[in-house]
Each structure stands twice: as structure tokens, then as C-alpha cells.
Amino acid sequence: MYPCFLLALPAPAAPHQRRYRLSQADLPMQLHTSLRFLLQQTPLCPPSITPAPTLTPEPAPVLLPGWESVNIETLCLTIEEDYQRYKDLEVTVAEQNIASLLTHTFSSLGITIADHTGDCPASLVVTFNAVPVSDWYDYTETLETYHCYSGVEAFGSLVLEYPGLDPYSFPLDNTFSPEQQLETCPEAPQPETYFPAIWLHKVILGLVDIWGIQAYFPFLEQEDLRVSVLNTAVSLSATSGEEDFLREKLGSQNEDIRFAALTLLHSLDPETLQQDTIDSMIGLLSDESFLIRSSAIYEVGDLGSRARIAVPILIEMANHDPNPPVIFDALQKISGESFGEDLSAWQQWWQSAKP
């Protein structure tokens, strides 16, 4: 049976408010695609052959103080949304998929969403309300009219409950103004309707607080939300117990996941990093992605002397990079030498200094 989501639906909302009931149609697109693919296939093996079962990950442990003995395998999920708006705005794809995003995340954590409220002891209630922070106005330019407002303010909470324990509550209050504003709206206002960007950041922070950094990475698999999710990485920090998990993610086929793992490893003490982790980070200096290579230069440089084996790689990179000051800066941090941007000096030094 498909999981169902419980939405608090009191009296009908005012015209400027909308609530959404989530149904089977809101299940992740990957699930629908997989089912459609399987139904179209012709069996290649006799019916007596039993297919290999899909491996389900062990439920992620709860990291909250006082919750160490709790093992949540099944969760009752309630989502309460109230988007107050001006005019008749279309519902964005991201808004419709809030429950799907959370379901995908919990599945990755080895946690099942219950079909009925009585089927599990643990419950998670996500309440979210978003309103424009200033009056709506129209701006017309070259016969085009744009609906603008100066920002969005959010109110809500993420509450986890378990029998015998005090509820854990994480506030979702936030004010959002995007880093890049559309030029079509004057006075740098926020163009219409990207409400999910403000709840997404705070929900991720709350989930990471409960289940650790593992709760962040499933969101990176959502292409339409990648920018907002990547920006969240700088607000997170990993623990030493998550180093193995992050090192594994450095080898992901997904560029965003590699980038986020590299960023989060930066939050760990370089003196305590395992050599396998350092080697994996240095390996990203030759990554096919320019973004990953550029980030790896910074991160490897900050490893200091522990990244000494990266010196010849960085010198070779500087030999082909038309703008190598970042590379030279990394070389200085690793070696303690000061040859500035003199490539020949770095090459001569390494010839005499290498093991």
C-alpha cells in the first residue's frame, strides 16, 4: 500500500490561502518510472526463479541528546501547510512535492512512513506558513507585467515525538530574500512564488539535527531544487563519526553530492582525518568537473602539510592554468614556502624537496 500523509484541514481557507491534500499522485517520480518500466518488461527467467530482494538500509540512529536508545523504524508524518498569497498564483512543482521529498529522505534513512497513525510510536509534524513581507505590486516593462514582492517570511516548526521522551521541536521561522534578484523587478524585490526555498533550508537543518548529515544528501538528488540545497551545505557541519560516510560520497556520480561531501569534510579537523579521506580529496583535483576541481584546490590547501603528496599535482595544474593564484596559495599552505606565483621556483623547490 502506498503511504498516505495526514494534513490538518480545518475550515476552508480564505481565498488568499491554500491547503493541499497529498495523495498517491504525490509519490516520487522515480517510483512511478520504475513501476512503469517493470510492467513493460518481458520476464527472461522461469517463474520459479525468485528475484533478489531490494536491500533496505538499517534505520539511521537518532542523534538527539537523551534519544540514544530510540530506534525509529516507522514514522507517522503529518504536514500542515498554509501559503498566504496575493492574487491567484500557480502552485509550484516544489510545493506539490514536499511530502515526496521527505518520503525519499526517510527511505534513504531506512525509515518507513506509516500508512495509518496508529501503526507507529514515533511521529513527525511539519507545520509551515509563508507570507510576503510587503504588499504585492505589479511592475510593467516593455508590455510585460511582473508580479513582485520584496521578500517572504515563514513561520512553523518541525516536531518529533516519541513516548516517554520530551518532544523535540525545531523552528522553521525564516525570512528569505534571494541572492540573485530578477532585473525585471525594481528595488531588488523577490519575484513571484518560490516559497519552498525558505522552508527547505530550515527543514534540512532540523532533520540533520535529528539524524545527522545523512539526512541532507537525499535532497541533492532533486534536480529542480539543487541550487537551494547546495547553498544549505555551508550551514551544516559534520562530526568525526560521519567521515566514512562523506568519503564514500566523494566517489558519487552526482556532481552536487561530490561537491557537498567535499564542503562538509572541510568542517572536520584536518589533523584527525584518515589518510584514505585525504587521498580521496586529493583525487578530486583531477575531477572532470571544473567546480569540483576548483573546490578541491581550496580544500586540499587547507589540509596543510598532510596534503604534501598533492604538491606535484598542483604544480602541474599551475603549469596549465591561465589564472593559477589559487593554486599557488594552496601550495604555500601545504609547503610553508613562499615563492608567490613563480612557477619555476616551485618546480625547482619540489625537485630538491621531494622524497
Secondary structure, DSSP 8 states (H G I E B T S, - for coil): -----B----S---TTEE-----GGGS-HHHHHHHHHHHH----S-TTS--------------STT-TT---SEEEEEEEEEEE-SS-----HHHHTHHHHHHHHHHHTT-EE-SSGGG-SEEEEEEEEEEESS--EEEEETTEEEEEES-EEEEEEEEEE-TTS--EEEE--EEE--SS--TTSTTS-EETT-THHHHHHHHHHHHHHHH-GGGTGGGGG-GGGHHHHHHHGGG----GGGHHHHHHHTT-S-HHHHHHHHHHHTTS-TTT--HHHHHHHHHGGG-S-HHHHHHHHHHHHTTGGGGGGGHHHHHHHHHH-SS-HHHHHHHHHHH----TT-HHHHHHHHHHH--
